[in-house]
Amino acid sequence: DKGEYRHFMLKEIYEQPKVIKATMEGRVTGSRVLEQALGTEAANLLDNVRHVQIIACGTSYHAGMVARYWIEELAGVPCSVEVASEFRYRKHVIQPDTLFLCISQSGETADTLAALRQAKKAGFRAALAICNVPGSSLVRESDLVIMTQAGPEIGVASTKAFTTQLTALLIFTLALARHNGLAEDKEAEIVKALHLVPGQVSDILALNAGIEEMSKAFMDKFHSLFLGRGSQFPVAMEGALKLKEISYIHAEAYPAGELKHGPLALVDSEMPVVTVAPNNDLVEKLKSNLEEVRARGGELFVFADKSAGVQEEEGIHVMQLPEVHEITAPIVYTVPLQLLSYHVAVLKGTDVDQPRNLAKSVTVE
Ligand code: F6R
């Protein structure tokens, strides 16, 4: 039931404060992660993990890409991320003491399951699943499971599954990091930041009208670029995927530093550039990049931390967002991009919940 909402996707976007909170419940106190909540075997299996291999598809793959930044920064453990359909069809090497981490909303994605089954033959320390469907194949075949508490996701374009995957992945990262010497006060700082996320997501939802206004600039466009740096690069990828899927506008994501290595040549008045920038560094660099194309009418849409003081000016539209901790920023910054694609799709009149050519769960190759 969509209730008061026009589409399931919008309803699911608005459920995020609640389901992110539910995903934290029983797994974190005010300042700590409760490792036992990840399973009685967790302490044993997370000890001596020397490498994390993440496997997923689509949106779940983007969650894995964010997690890589967290795992290497906080746990100091090398982490590789690969789409399941590539991993399963190439000769791959699994290092000893690898934690094999599959991320899947449905737990039934054929490529992800095939990758897990193959890797089992090669051997690894443990298989961890981050999944939204209890009793799914992925859950049954893994040693450790962290369920996302998103509830059923009906819209084909994944929204609340993604932000709850990120929540579960950050909790997992902190547990792993503790085995690798993360200081208690650092853990407390991040857990405190995590507790702020549901409220920050609500603050973003309150900006819906402004984002809807912004979406009008995309309605008659055929292409767009999404830029992000660091852990916001996968957020840009996810934003681009959402726009492609439901509005059918071609969108490409780049790490911001790559702009001048090619894609800058594409920028003109017909190519809006969306930037997720929790701090000012990136925006300053981008502004200087864009000077070159300003004459050609390149327009920039910036989602920025209000503390960064990014100002509106000609050709630069700024959406001021609440101040967020750098670690939790990818969770919060995903939400305005979801709303942006949603409104563009509604303006274009596409079938938002059931985009052409796509299925909710890809259980065949
Ligand atoms: C995009 C989307 C897909 C899925 C992908 C993996 O909005 O929903 O890209 O993320 O098909 O599905 P799961 O997570 O069920 O393995």
Residues whose N, C-alpha, C, O or C-beta is under 5 A from the ligand:
A	BS01	F6R	C57 G58 T59 S60 I103 S104 Q105 S106 G107 T109 V156 A157 S158 K360 V362
